[in-house]
Amino acid sequence: MAPDLTGQAFVSVNGDADPVPVFDCQSCGACCSYSADWPRFSTEDDEQLDRIPAELVAAEQSGMRCEGGRCAALTGDVGRHTACSIYELRPDVCRACMPGGDDCLMARAAHGLTVE
């Protein structure tokens, strides 16, 4: 099934004839509220992990603390306006999630947001 791109903004990339959709993470937040199993620490060193506030780290220290699948660092309303309270300190798994990538699209679909 083709994605619903109704109302989505598009831009041409490198003169490509087929424009690509523009994603605005701050009006989404789906990837940060998709699964309590997803925001796992994997490549961070101890120094990186020490900078993340302890109250936002899961008890077993395997990843970010989540409440009902939502990362504790996420603020705002998913699908409307969101932000990461530790954006500059966010773990590598969060940095690796690219707007429009497979993880993004899967999370958006799970929240019933258009797969733009």
C-alpha positions, 0 to 999 in steps of 0.5 A: 500500500502506498503511503498517504502523502496528503498535505505533506510538504515536498522538496527536490533533493539534488535536482531529483525529479522525484521530490521527497517528503519533509519530516518535522520531528517536533510535530511528531515524536512517534519514534520516541513513544513507539516501544519501551524496548527500542531506546536501548543503549548499545554504543555509548561509552560510560562518559556519554551515559553519565551525562544522561540524568539518572531519573531518565535511565531505566532501572537496569540501565539498559536504555532510557526509562519509558512509561507505557512505551514513551521515553521519559525524556519526551515532552509534549503531545505525540503527533502535535508538538514534541521535544526531547528534554535531553536532545543534546545528550540523547543516546546513539540509538536516538541519533540514528533514527532518521526522519523518513527512515524505516524506524520513523515510518514504522513508529508513525504507522503504529500511532496512526499518523500518516506515513509521510 
